[in-house]
Amino acid sequence: MKILRFTMPIFSCILIAAHFSRISNDWLAISCLIFPFLLFSKKEWVLRLFQVFLIIGGIIWLERMINLVHFRKQSQLPSLRLAIILTIVALFTFISAFVLNSPLIKKIFKNNGPGTIIVPVTTSLLTALVLSIVLLKVKQPVMILLERFHPGAGWVEVILLSIYAGWIAEKILTPSRTPLIRKRIWLLFSIVFFSQLLLGLVGIEKLLMTGKLHLPVPAMIIAGPLFRGSEFFMLILFLSTIILIGPAWCSYLCYIGAWDNLGASIHKIPEVMPKWRKWARLGILGLVVIATLCFRFIGTSGLTATIAGGIFGIIGVGIMGLISTRKGVMVHCTTYCPMGLLANLFGKLSPFRMRISKECTECGSCRFACRYDALTIADIKKRKPGFTCTLCGDCLHRCKENAIKYHFLNFDPVRVRYVFIIMVVSLHAVFLGVARL
């Protein structure tokens, strides 16, 4: 009986794949055939994602039926039999999705607790939606990577990244696993980003966004457009991301911040940074802006400006290796990087906050988890993480009283964290698919 219940959904999946293959979209057909293999995971959120796919498949059949009937009527050809057949196929597909609600099937799939269905499924669907829009609407130079090499293959990447996003969202839901998962996916993004850069430099130009080299130093996100007076794409992307998830750009999406995190993690106990740090980072931002504008107005060549940017980046790497490793704090990100300051400033436009409730006993355990120097004793007494907080969530599991929570107006903190995870993991997966130089 169980096998029969799985047969209908799998057969429906094959029919949808056959439809795409028949209209010469073999890559989309391959994408559809990925779903049945997901059932081996025995995760309930995967089961629900499969149901959503089948419902979309049923809609595709109905849309196909309407278009073909309209075409045949215009051509004065009989259409009744075609309409009946495709309607039956659509109903079969819808019923296949309903069959997966069977108690017999549910017993096979694991539900690991609150949020472990809605969060991964929503994250997968949001990722799929955004990447599909990119694939369908945005042409070169910004395009899904596989699409650059094989037209149509982008759909396989969309499906795989969407499934990956759901898997990560489920993993990161457990607060005690957040620090490890966050650091791993952050490092993965950095490795993918710089691997594409290196391969692009050795001759595979399709791995570069424009086919031209742009210096991979975060400060260039603001300095580049100021110097050129054009090409504001990266700056707009940065600001849009900040509005959505606040300063979490610095703890999940920055392509170089993962290095600073690795350096700071060498020193087990983070030290408290001096108070003059906030003035130093403001001065560095001002220096970058003023120097860039001076380069522009005195007519400095692009090569000279690039060399200056490269030197700035090399100094930053030096700070990671020489200071962050000794302080246990991400000194590059919280003091030297201009984009870190901008993320903290413009992050106030985001609805997400981190708060410390009255249950806090001021034990200080959370302080040892924070590499952004945002949980000093003074911050804990104020019941509010410091200005440099990036909403990374590493501190949550350290608090035995569960006093540190994500905050948005008067909404339930648990649900606020769910929404934050959906947003930040979806953006991570999208950036993994499209962000390159």
C-alpha positions as CSV (number, residue, x, y, z in Angstrom):
1,M,0.0,0.0,0.0
2,K,2.8,2.4,0.9
3,I,4.5,1.7,-2.4
4,L,1.3,2.4,-4.3
5,R,0.9,5.8,-2.5
6,F,4.4,6.8,-3.6
7,T,3.9,5.5,-7.1
8,M,1.3,8.2,-8.0
9,P,3.4,11.2,-7.0
10,I,6.5,9.8,-8.6
11,F,4.6,9.0,-11.8
12,S,3.1,12.5,-11.8
13,C,6.6,13.8,-11.5
14,I,7.8,11.8,-14.5
15,L,4.8,13.0,-16.5
16,I,5.7,16.7,-15.8
17,A,9.3,15.9,-16.8
18,A,8.1,14.3,-20.0
19,H,6.0,17.4,-20.8
20,F,9.1,19.6,-20.5
21,S,11.2,17.2,-22.5
22,R,8.5,17.2,-25.3
23,I,8.7,20.9,-25.6
24,S,12.6,20.7,-25.9
25,N,13.3,21.9,-22.4
26,D,15.4,18.9,-21.3
27,W,17.2,20.7,-18.4
28,L,13.8,21.6,-16.8
29,A,12.8,18.0,-17.3
30,I,16.0,16.9,-15.4
31,S,15.1,19.4,-12.7
32,C,11.7,17.8,-12.2
33,L,13.2,14.4,-11.8
34,I,15.3,15.5,-8.9
35,F,12.3,15.7,-6.6
36,P,11.5,11.9,-6.2
37,F,15.1,11.3,-5.0
38,L,14.5,13.8,-2.1
39,L,12.1,11.4,-0.5
40,F,15.1,9.3,0.6
41,S,15.8,12.1,3.1
42,K,12.7,11.1,5.1
43,K,12.3,14.7,6.3
44,E,8.7,16.0,6.5
45,W,9.6,19.4,5.2
46,V,10.8,17.7,2.0
47,L,7.5,15.8,1.7
48,R,5.7,19.2,1.9
49,L,8.0,20.7,-0.7
50,F,7.2,17.8,-3.0
51,Q,3.5,18.5,-2.5
52,V,4.0,22.1,-3.5
53,F,5.8,21.0,-6.6
54,L,3.0,18.6,-7.6
55,I,0.4,21.4,-7.1
56,I,2.4,23.6,-9.3
57,G,2.7,20.7,-11.8
58,G,-1.1,20.4,-11.8
59,I,-1.4,24.1,-12.5
60,I,1.1,23.7,-15.4
61,W,-1.1,21.0,-16.9
62,L,-4.2,23.2,-16.7
63,E,-2.3,26.1,-18.2
64,R,-1.1,23.9,-21.0
65,M,-4.6,22.6,-21.6
66,I,-6.0,26.1,-21.9
67,N,-3.3,27.2,-24.4
68,L,-3.6,24.1,-26.6
69,V,-7.4,24.3,-26.7
70,H,-7.3,27.9,-27.6
71,F,-4.7,27.2,-30.4
72,R,-6.8,24.3,-31.8
73,K,-9.9,26.3,-31.8
74,Q,-8.2,29.1,-33.7
75,S,-6.9,26.5,-36.2
76,Q,-10.5,25.0,-36.4
77,L,-9.3,21.6,-35.1
78,P,-11.2,19.4,-32.6
79,S,-10.1,20.1,-29.0
80,L,-12.6,18.3,-26.7
81,R,-10.6,15.0,-26.4
82,L,-7.4,17.0,-25.7
83,A,-9.1,19.0,-23.0
84,I,-10.4,15.9,-21.3
85,I,-7.1,14.1,-21.4
86,L,-5.1,17.0,-20.0
87,T,-7.7,17.8,-17.4
88,I,-7.5,14.2,-16.2
89,V,-3.7,14.4,-16.1
90,A,-4.0,17.7,-14.0
91,L,-6.4,16.1,-11.6
92,F,-4.2,13.0,-11.3
93,T,-1.3,15.3,-10.4
94,F,-3.4,17.2,-7.8
95,I,-4.6,13.9,-6.2
96,S,-0.9,12.8,-6.1
97,A,-0.1,15.8,-3.9
98,F,-3.1,14.9,-1.7
99,V,-2.0,11.3,-1.4
100,L,1.2,12.4,0.4
101,N,-1.0,13.5,3.3
102,S,-1.7,9.8,4.1
103,P,-0.9,8.9,7.8
104,L,0.9,5.8,6.4
105,I,3.4,8.1,4.6
106,K,3.7,10.6,7.4
107,K,4.9,7.9,9.7
108,I,8.0,7.5,7.5
109,F,9.0,11.1,7.6
110,K,10.6,12.9,10.5
111,N,9.3,16.1,12.1
112,N,12.0,17.5,14.4
113,G,9.9,20.1,16.2
114,P,8.4,23.5,15.8
115,G,9.3,25.4,12.7
116,T,11.1,22.5,11.1
117,I,8.4,22.3,8.3
118,I,7.3,25.9,7.6
119,V,10.8,27.5,7.8
120,P,12.6,25.1,5.4
121,V,9.7,25.0,3.0
122,T,9.2,28.7,2.9
123,T,13.0,29.3,2.6
124,S,13.1,26.8,-0.4
125,L,10.2,28.5,-2.1
126,L,11.5,32.0,-1.6
127,T,14.9,31.0,-2.9
128,A,13.3,29.3,-5.9
129,L,11.1,32.4,-6.6
130,V,14.0,34.9,-6.5
131,L,16.4,32.7,-8.5
132,S,13.7,32.0,-11.1
133,I,13.1,35.8,-11.5
134,V,16.8,36.2,-12.0
135,L,16.9,33.4,-14.5
136,L,13.9,34.6,-16.5
137,K,14.3,38.4,-16.4
138,V,17.9,39.3,-15.9
139,K,20.2,38.8,-18.8
140,Q,24.0,38.9,-19.0
141,P,26.2,39.9,-17.4
142,V,24.2,38.9,-14.3
143,M,23.0,35.3,-14.8
144,I,22.7,32.0,-13.0
145,L,26.2,30.4,-13.3
146,L,25.2,27.1,-15.1
147,E,23.0,29.1,-17.5
148,R,26.2,30.8,-18.8
149,F,27.7,27.5,-19.8
150,H,24.6,25.6,-20.9
151,P,21.4,27.5,-21.8
152,G,18.5,25.9,-19.8
153,A,20.8,24.3,-17.2
154,G,20.1,27.2,-14.9
155,W,16.9,25.5,-13.8
156,V,18.9,22.6,-12.3
157,E,21.0,25.2,-10.3
158,V,17.8,26.9,-9.1
159,I,16.3,23.6,-7.9
160,L,19.5,22.5,-6.2
161,L,20.1,25.8,-4.5
162,S,16.5,25.9,-3.3
163,I,16.7,22.5,-1.7
164,Y,20.1,23.5,-0.2
165,A,18.5,26.6,1.3
166,G,15.7,24.5,2.9
167,W,18.3,22.1,4.3
168,I,20.4,24.9,5.8
169,A,17.3,26.6,7.3
170,E,16.3,23.4,9.1
171,K,19.8,22.9,10.4
172,I,20.2,26.5,11.7
173,L,16.9,26.5,13.5
174,T,18.5,24.8,16.5
175,P,20.2,27.7,18.4
176,S,23.1,25.4,19.6
177,R,23.9,24.6,16.0
178,T,23.6,28.2,14.7
179,P,27.3,29.2,15.3
180,L,28.7,26.2,13.5
181,I,26.3,26.1,10.6
182,R,26.5,29.9,10.1
183,K,30.3,29.8,10.0
184,R,30.3,26.9,7.6
185,I,27.9,28.3,5.0
186,W,29.6,31.7,5.3
187,L,33.0,30.1,4.6
188,L,31.4,28.1,1.8
189,F,30.2,31.3,0.1
190,S,33.6,32.9,0.5
191,I,35.4,29.9,-1.0
192,V,32.9,29.7,-4.0
193,F,33.3,33.5,-4.5
194,F,37.1,33.5,-4.6
195,S,37.4,30.2,-6.5
196,Q,35.3,31.8,-9.3
197,L,37.5,34.8,-9.2
198,L,40.7,32.8,-9.5
199,L,39.3,30.6,-12.3
200,G,38.1,33.7,-14.1
201,L,41.5,35.3,-13.8
202,V,43.2,32.2,-15.4
203,G,40.9,32.4,-18.4
204,I,37.4,31.2,-17.7
205,E,35.8,34.6,-18.2
206,K,32.3,33.4,-17.9
207,L,32.9,33.0,-14.2
208,L,33.3,36.8,-14.0
209,M,30.1,38.9,-13.9
210,T,31.1,41.3,-16.6
211,G,34.2,39.7,-18.0
212,K,36.2,42.5,-16.4
213,L,38.0,42.4,-13.0
214,H,36.5,44.3,-10.1
215,L,38.7,44.4,-7.0
216,P,37.2,42.1,-4.3
217,V,37.6,44.5,-1.4
218,P,34.4,45.4,0.5
219,A,35.4,49.1,0.7
220,M,35.3,49.2,-3.1
221,I,31.5,48.7,-2.9
222,I,31.3,52.4,-2.0
223,A,34.6,53.6,-3.3
224,G,34.2,52.2,-6.8
225,P,30.9,54.0,-7.7
226,L,32.3,57.2,-6.1
227,F,35.4,57.1,-8.3
228,R,33.6,56.1,-11.5
229,G,30.4,58.1,-11.0
230,S,28.5,55.0,-12.3
231,E,28.0,51.3,-11.9
232,F,26.0,51.4,-8.6
233,F,24.8,47.8,-8.8
234,M,26.8,46.4,-5.9
235,L,26.1,49.4,-3.7
236,I,22.3,49.1,-4.4
237,L,22.5,45.4,-3.7
238,F,24.3,46.0,-0.4
239,L,21.8,48.7,0.8
240,S,18.8,46.5,-0.3
241,T,20.2,43.6,1.7
242,I,20.8,45.8,4.7
243,I,17.1,47.0,4.7
244,L,15.9,43.3,4.6
245,I,18.2,41.7,7.2
246,G,20.0,44.6,8.8
247,P,23.7,44.3,9.6
248,A,23.5,40.5,9.2
249,W,25.2,41.2,5.8
250,C,28.4,41.3,7.8
251,S,27.9,37.9,9.5
252,Y,26.3,35.9,6.6
253,L,26.9,37.5,3.2
254,C,30.2,39.4,3.1
255,Y,32.6,37.5,0.9
256,I,35.7,38.4,3.0
257,G,34.3,38.6,6.5
258,A,34.5,34.8,6.9
259,W,38.3,35.1,7.0
260,D,38.2,37.6,9.9
261,N,35.9,35.2,11.7
262,L,38.4,32.4,11.3
263,G,41.2,34.6,12.6
264,A,39.2,35.8,15.6
265,S,38.1,32.2,16.5
266,I,41.8,31.2,17.1
267,H,41.7,33.2,20.4
268,K,39.2,31.5,22.7
269,I,38.1,34.5,24.8
270,P,37.2,37.7,23.0
271,E,38.7,40.8,24.5
272,V,36.9,44.1,25.0
273,M,37.9,46.7,22.4
274,P,39.0,50.2,23.4
275,K,36.4,53.0,23.3
276,W,38.3,55.0,20.6
277,R,37.5,52.1,18.2
278,K,34.2,53.8,17.1
279,W,36.0,57.0,16.2
280,A,38.7,55.1,14.4
281,R,36.1,53.3,12.1
282,L,34.4,56.6,11.4
283,G,37.7,58.2,10.5
284,I,38.6,55.3,8.2
285,L,35.2,55.6,6.4
286,G,35.8,59.4,6.0
287,L,39.3,58.7,4.7
288,V,38.1,56.3,2.1
289,V,35.4,58.6,0.8
290,I,37.6,61.7,0.8
291,A,40.5,59.9,-0.9
292,T,38.2,58.4,-3.5
293,L,36.7,61.8,-4.4
294,C,40.2,63.3,-4.5
295,F,41.3,60.6,-6.9
296,R,38.3,61.3,-9.1
297,F,38.6,65.1,-9.2
298,I,42.4,65.2,-9.9
299,G,42.0,62.7,-12.7
300,T,43.9,59.7,-11.1
301,S,44.1,56.8,-13.5
302,G,42.0,53.7,-12.9
303,L,45.2,51.6,-12.4
304,T,46.5,53.9,-9.7
305,A,43.1,53.8,-7.9
306,T,43.0,50.0,-8.2
307,I,46.5,49.8,-6.7
308,A,45.4,52.0,-3.8
309,G,42.3,49.8,-3.3
310,G,44.5,46.7,-3.3
311,I,46.8,48.2,-0.7
312,F,43.8,49.0,1.5
313,G,42.6,45.4,1.1
314,I,46.1,43.9,1.9
315,I,46.2,46.0,5.1
316,G,42.8,44.6,6.0
317,V,44.0,41.1,5.6
318,G,47.0,41.9,7.8
319,I,44.7,43.1,10.5
320,M,42.8,39.8,10.3
321,G,46.0,37.8,10.7
322,L,47.9,40.0,13.2
323,I,45.2,41.6,15.4
324,S,42.0,39.7,15.2
325,T,43.8,36.4,16.0
326,R,45.2,38.0,19.2
327,K,42.1,39.9,20.3
328,G,39.6,37.2,19.6
329,V,37.4,39.9,18.0
330,M,36.8,40.5,14.4
331,V,38.8,43.7,14.3
332,H,38.8,44.1,10.6
333,C,35.0,43.9,10.4
334,T,34.3,46.0,13.5
335,T,37.0,48.7,13.2
336,Y,38.7,48.8,9.8
337,C,36.0,47.9,7.1
338,P,33.9,51.0,6.1
339,M,31.1,48.7,4.9
340,G,30.8,47.3,8.5
341,L,30.1,50.8,9.8
342,L,27.6,51.4,7.0
343,A,25.9,48.1,7.7
344,N,25.5,49.0,11.4
345,L,24.2,52.5,10.5
346,F,21.8,51.6,7.7
347,G,20.9,48.4,9.6
348,K,18.7,50.6,11.8
349,L,16.3,50.7,8.8
350,S,15.8,47.0,9.1
351,P,12.9,45.8,11.3
352,F,15.1,43.2,13.0
353,R,16.7,43.8,16.4
354,M,18.4,41.8,19.2
355,R,17.2,42.4,22.7
356,I,18.1,41.1,26.2
357,S,15.0,40.5,28.4
358,K,14.5,41.0,32.1
359,E,15.2,37.3,32.7
360,C,19.0,38.0,32.2
361,T,21.1,37.3,35.3
362,E,24.1,39.2,33.9
363,C,26.2,36.0,34.1
364,G,28.2,37.1,31.1
365,S,28.2,33.7,29.3
366,C,26.9,35.3,26.1
367,R,29.9,37.6,26.0
368,F,32.3,34.8,25.1
369,A,30.3,33.9,22.0
370,C,30.3,37.3,20.5
371,R,33.2,38.1,18.1
372,Y,31.8,41.5,17.2
373,D,32.4,43.1,20.6
374,A,28.6,43.7,21.0
375,L,28.1,42.1,24.3
376,T,30.3,43.9,26.8
377,I,29.3,44.0,30.5
378,A,27.9,47.5,29.9
379,D,25.8,46.3,26.9
380,I,24.4,43.5,29.0
381,K,23.5,45.9,31.8
382,K,21.7,48.0,29.3
383,R,19.8,44.9,28.1
384,K,20.8,45.8,24.5
385,P,23.6,44.5,22.4
386,G,26.1,47.1,21.3
387,F,26.2,49.0,18.0
388,T,28.4,46.5,16.3
389,C,25.9,43.6,16.7
390,T,25.3,41.8,13.4
391,L,22.3,39.6,14.5
392,C,24.5,36.5,13.9
393,G,22.7,34.6,16.7
394,D,25.8,32.9,18.0
395,C,25.0,34.1,21.5
396,L,21.5,32.6,21.8
397,H,22.5,29.1,22.9
398,R,24.9,30.5,25.5
399,C,22.1,32.1,27.6
400,K,20.7,29.5,30.0
401,E,17.8,31.8,30.8
402,N,16.9,32.2,27.1
403,A,17.0,36.0,27.7
404,I,18.5,37.0,24.3
405,K,15.9,37.1,21.6
406,Y,15.3,38.5,18.1
407,H,12.9,41.4,18.3
408,F,10.4,43.0,15.9
409,L,7.7,45.3,17.4
410,N,5.6,43.1,19.7
411,F,5.7,39.9,17.7
412,D,6.5,36.6,19.2
413,P,10.4,36.4,19.3
414,V,10.3,32.8,18.2
415,R,8.4,33.7,15.0
416,V,10.6,36.7,14.5
417,R,13.6,34.4,14.5
418,Y,11.8,32.1,12.0
419,V,11.3,35.0,9.6
420,F,14.9,36.2,10.0
421,I,16.2,32.7,9.2
422,I,14.0,32.5,6.2
423,M,15.3,35.8,4.9
424,V,18.9,35.4,5.7
425,V,19.3,31.8,4.4
426,S,17.4,32.6,1.2
427,L,19.7,35.5,0.6
428,H,22.7,33.3,1.3
429,A,21.5,30.8,-1.3
430,V,20.7,33.5,-3.9
431,F,24.1,35.1,-3.4
432,L,25.7,31.7,-3.7
433,G,24.0,31.4,-7.1
434,V,24.5,34.9,-8.6
435,A,27.2,36.9,-6.6
436,R,30.4,37.0,-8.5
437,L,32.8,39.7,-9.7
